[in-house]
Amino acid sequence: MYPLWFEFDEHDKVPENCDTSQRAFLRLVPEGARDWPCRPSDTYVLFYSRDELDEDGNTAEHDEMRLVVNLSHQRVHFLGLGASLEADTVRCGELDLRNYALTRERPDIVPRERTGPVEELAAFTTDWIGEILRRPTLRYDGRR
C-alpha cells in the first residue's frame, strides 16, 4: 500500500466530518501534490475547531484545516510549509515546527493569502507549495 497525501491522525477529525469545502480541498490538493519533490509521508493534515482557544485565549470564527508539509533529513526537521483553510480563504506560509503556527522566520518564503472558490484555493496552494519545494537547496552535513 502506498502512503497517502495528507493523512489524518487516528484521533483527529475524519474526512466524513469535514464541511464540503474542506472535503473538496482535501480531494484537490493531493492531485496537484503528486508533482511535488517530496514524499506523501512528509505531509499530513491538522484540524482546529472554532471552539478551541488560541494562545491568546481567543476562539476562531471558523473551523480551520491546516495542511502540513514537514521536510526532514535523517530525522532532523528543517522546513515546514503549510496551507491553512478557513471558510473561503487559504493562507500559505512557513510553519514553526514546534507548534505548526504560520511564521515569517525566513525572508525568502513570503506568505500568501487568497480568497475564492475551493478549486482556485487548491490550485493556488499546490502552486505556492510546489514553487517553494522546487527551489534549489544547499545542504551542509559537516563533512568536507
C-alpha positions as CSV (number, residue, x, y, z in Angstrom):
1,M,0.0,0.0,0.0
2,Y,1.3,3.4,-0.9
3,P,1.3,6.3,1.6
4,L,-1.4,8.9,1.2
5,W,-1.0,12.6,0.8
6,F,-2.2,14.5,3.9
7,E,-3.2,11.5,6.1
8,F,-5.3,12.1,9.2
9,D,-4.2,11.3,12.7
10,E,-6.4,8.5,14.0
11,H,-7.6,10.6,17.0
12,D,-8.3,13.6,14.8
13,K,-11.2,14.7,12.8
14,V,-12.1,12.4,9.9
15,P,-13.0,13.4,6.3
16,E,-16.6,12.5,6.8
17,N,-16.9,15.2,9.5
18,C,-15.4,17.9,7.3
19,D,-17.5,20.5,5.7
20,T,-17.9,20.3,1.9
21,S,-15.2,22.9,1.1
22,Q,-12.7,21.1,3.3
23,R,-13.5,17.7,1.7
24,A,-13.1,19.3,-1.8
25,F,-9.8,20.9,-0.8
26,L,-8.5,17.6,0.6
27,R,-9.5,15.9,-2.7
28,L,-8.0,18.5,-5.0
29,V,-4.7,19.4,-3.3
30,P,-3.2,15.9,-3.4
31,E,-3.9,15.7,-7.1
32,G,-1.5,18.7,-7.6
33,A,0.9,17.5,-4.9
34,R,1.9,14.4,-7.0
35,D,4.3,16.7,-8.8
36,W,6.0,18.0,-5.7
37,P,9.6,16.9,-5.0
38,C,8.7,15.3,-1.6
39,R,7.1,12.1,-0.4
40,P,3.5,11.7,0.6
41,S,4.7,10.6,4.0
42,D,6.1,14.2,4.5
43,T,2.5,15.5,4.6
44,Y,-0.4,15.4,7.0
45,V,-3.4,17.4,7.9
46,L,-4.4,19.0,11.3
47,F,-7.8,20.4,12.3
48,Y,-8.5,23.2,14.7
49,S,-12.1,23.6,15.9
50,R,-13.5,27.1,16.2
51,D,-14.2,26.1,19.9
52,E,-10.5,25.7,20.7
53,L,-8.8,28.6,22.3
54,D,-5.6,30.0,20.7
55,E,-2.5,31.1,22.6
56,D,-4.2,34.4,23.4
57,G,-7.4,32.8,24.7
58,N,-9.5,33.7,21.7
59,T,-11.6,31.5,19.5
60,A,-11.8,31.5,15.7
61,E,-14.7,32.4,13.6
62,H,-14.5,29.2,11.5
63,D,-13.1,25.7,11.9
64,E,-9.6,25.6,10.4
65,M,-7.9,22.8,8.4
66,R,-4.1,23.1,8.1
67,L,-2.2,21.0,5.5
68,V,1.4,20.4,6.6
69,V,4.5,19.6,4.6
70,N,7.2,18.7,7.0
71,L,10.6,18.1,5.4
72,S,13.4,16.3,7.2
73,H,16.7,14.7,6.5
74,Q,17.9,11.8,8.7
75,R,15.2,12.6,11.3
76,V,16.1,16.3,11.5
77,H,13.2,18.6,10.6
78,F,14.4,21.6,8.6
79,L,11.4,23.1,6.9
80,G,7.7,23.2,7.5
81,L,5.2,24.6,5.0
82,G,1.5,24.9,5.5
83,A,-1.8,25.9,4.0
84,S,-4.4,27.0,6.4
85,L,-8.0,26.8,5.1
86,E,-10.8,28.7,6.9
87,A,-14.1,29.1,5.1
88,D,-13.3,30.6,1.7
89,T,-9.7,31.8,2.5
90,V,-6.4,29.9,2.4
91,R,-3.2,31.2,3.9
92,C,0.1,29.6,2.8
93,G,3.3,30.1,4.6
94,E,6.2,28.7,6.5
95,L,5.3,26.8,9.7
96,D,7.0,26.9,13.1
97,L,7.9,23.3,13.6
98,R,7.3,23.4,17.3
99,N,3.6,24.5,17.2
100,Y,2.7,24.4,13.5
101,A,1.7,28.1,13.5
102,L,2.3,30.2,10.4
103,T,5.5,32.2,10.9
104,R,7.8,34.5,9.0
105,E,11.2,33.3,10.0
106,R,12.7,33.0,6.5
107,P,12.7,36.2,4.4
108,D,12.8,34.1,1.2
109,I,9.5,32.4,2.0
110,V,6.8,35.0,1.6
111,P,3.4,34.0,2.9
112,R,0.4,34.4,0.6
113,E,-3.3,34.5,1.1
114,R,-6.2,34.0,-1.3
115,T,-10.0,34.1,-1.1
116,G,-12.2,32.4,-3.6
117,P,-13.8,29.2,-4.7
118,V,-12.3,26.0,-3.3
119,E,-11.0,24.9,-6.8
120,E,-9.0,28.2,-7.1
121,L,-7.7,27.8,-3.5
122,A,-6.5,24.3,-4.1
123,A,-4.7,25.3,-7.3
124,F,-3.2,28.3,-5.6
125,T,-2.0,26.1,-2.7
126,T,-0.4,23.4,-4.8
127,D,1.3,26.1,-7.0
128,W,2.7,28.0,-3.9
129,I,4.0,25.0,-2.0
130,G,5.3,23.4,-5.2
131,E,7.2,26.6,-6.1
132,I,8.9,26.6,-2.6
133,L,9.7,22.9,-2.8
134,R,11.3,23.2,-6.2
135,R,13.8,25.9,-5.2
136,P,17.4,24.7,-5.1
137,T,18.7,24.0,-1.7
138,L,22.2,23.8,-0.2
139,R,22.8,21.0,2.2
140,Y,25.6,21.1,4.7
141,D,26.2,17.9,6.7
142,G,29.5,18.8,8.4
143,R,31.7,16.7,6.1
144,R,34.2,18.1,3.6
